[in-house]
Amino acid sequence: MVFTVIVVAIALGLVLALIVAVLSLRKRFANNDLRLIGESGRVETTLTPEGTVIVNGELWPACSADDLVISSRRLVRIVGVDDLFLRVEGRD
């Protein structure tokens, strides 16, 4: 009986620690995502209007801000961030 209580207490402590760690990482990433606005990137998979973009060497899910198709390898500018999803527009 005592052993079961100890195991349950340890398991709950580990779950709580994991939740706190994930939430703190998410907050840190959300703050850094705002720094991406105005940055340039390159379309990896065609945005129709959703696809992927490479920014600073990282692959991000993205969508065209004006719902237009943007071809792969085209340069884009980040105009917004929704959660971990970038809103981009083509650069001339």
BELPE-V721666 format. One record per residue. N is the residue number from 1. OMEGA is omega in whole degrees, 0 to 359 (999 if undefined). NEAR is the number of other ideal C-beta (glycine too) atoms within 8 Angstrom. D_LAST is the distance of its C-alpha to the last C-alpha in Angstrom with 1 decimal. Layout:
BEGIN
n=N omega=OMEGA near=NEAR d_last=D_LAST
n=N omega=OMEGA near=NEAR d_last=D_LAST
END
This chain:
BEGIN
n=1 omega=180 near=4 d_last=70.0
n=2 omega=179 near=5 d_last=69.0
n=3 omega=179 near=6 d_last=66.9
n=4 omega=179 near=7 d_last=64.9
n=5 omega=180 near=8 d_last=64.3
n=6 omega=180 near=8 d_last=63.0
n=7 omega=179 near=8 d_last=60.7
n=8 omega=180 near=8 d_last=59.3
n=9 omega=179 near=8 d_last=58.8
n=10 omega=180 near=8 d_last=57.0
n=11 omega=179 near=8 d_last=54.7
n=12 omega=177 near=8 d_last=53.9
n=13 omega=178 near=8 d_last=53.1
n=14 omega=178 near=8 d_last=50.7
n=15 omega=179 near=8 d_last=48.9
n=16 omega=179 near=8 d_last=48.6
n=17 omega=178 near=8 d_last=47.3
n=18 omega=179 near=8 d_last=44.7
n=19 omega=179 near=8 d_last=43.5
n=20 omega=180 near=8 d_last=43.3
n=21 omega=180 near=8 d_last=41.3
n=22 omega=180 near=8 d_last=38.8
n=23 omega=180 near=8 d_last=38.4
n=24 omega=176 near=8 d_last=37.9
n=25 omega=180 near=8 d_last=35.2
n=26 omega=179 near=8 d_last=33.4
n=27 omega=179 near=8 d_last=33.5
n=28 omega=180 near=8 d_last=32.3
n=29 omega=180 near=9 d_last=29.3
n=30 omega=178 near=9 d_last=28.4
n=31 omega=180 near=8 d_last=28.5
n=32 omega=180 near=8 d_last=26.2
n=33 omega=181 near=9 d_last=23.7
n=34 omega=178 near=8 d_last=23.0
n=35 omega=181 near=7 d_last=21.9
n=36 omega=182 near=11 d_last=18.9
n=37 omega=182 near=9 d_last=17.2
n=38 omega=179 near=5 d_last=14.3
n=39 omega=176 near=10 d_last=14.2
n=40 omega=177 near=9 d_last=11.6
n=41 omega=178 near=16 d_last=12.7
n=42 omega=180 near=10 d_last=12.6
n=43 omega=179 near=18 d_last=13.7
n=44 omega=174 near=9 d_last=17.3
n=45 omega=185 near=7 d_last=18.5
n=46 omega=177 near=9 d_last=16.7
n=47 omega=184 near=15 d_last=16.3
n=48 omega=351 near=6 d_last=18.5
n=49 omega=179 near=10 d_last=18.0
n=50 omega=179 near=8 d_last=19.6
n=51 omega=179 near=15 d_last=19.4
n=52 omega=183 near=10 d_last=19.0
n=53 omega=174 near=16 d_last=16.5
n=54 omega=178 near=10 d_last=17.4
n=55 omega=180 near=12 d_last=17.2
n=56 omega=178 near=5 d_last=19.4
n=57 omega=180 near=4 d_last=21.1
n=58 omega=179 near=6 d_last=22.1
n=59 omega=182 near=6 d_last=21.6
n=60 omega=169 near=12 d_last=21.0
n=61 omega=184 near=9 d_last=21.3
n=62 omega=173 near=16 d_last=18.4
n=63 omega=178 near=13 d_last=17.5
n=64 omega=183 near=15 d_last=14.6
n=65 omega=182 near=9 d_last=15.1
n=66 omega=177 near=5 d_last=15.0
n=67 omega=176 near=6 d_last=16.9
n=68 omega=175 near=7 d_last=14.5
n=69 omega=177 near=8 d_last=14.6
n=70 omega=185 near=13 d_last=11.9
n=71 omega=177 near=7 d_last=12.9
n=72 omega=181 near=8 d_last=14.4
n=73 omega=179 near=5 d_last=13.0
n=74 omega=177 near=10 d_last=9.4
n=75 omega=180 near=9 d_last=8.0
n=76 omega=175 near=16 d_last=8.5
n=77 omega=180 near=12 d_last=9.8
n=78 omega=181 near=16 d_last=13.5
n=79 omega=179 near=8 d_last=14.6
n=80 omega=179 near=8 d_last=18.2
n=81 omega=175 near=12 d_last=21.0
n=82 omega=188 near=5 d_last=23.8
n=83 omega=178 near=5 d_last=26.6
n=84 omega=183 near=7 d_last=25.1
n=85 omega=181 near=10 d_last=22.3
n=86 omega=170 near=14 d_last=18.7
n=87 omega=186 near=13 d_last=16.6
n=88 omega=172 near=17 d_last=12.9
n=89 omega=181 near=10 d_last=9.7
n=90 omega=176 near=11 d_last=6.6
n=91 omega=178 near=8 d_last=3.8
n=92 omega=999 near=2 d_last=0.0
END
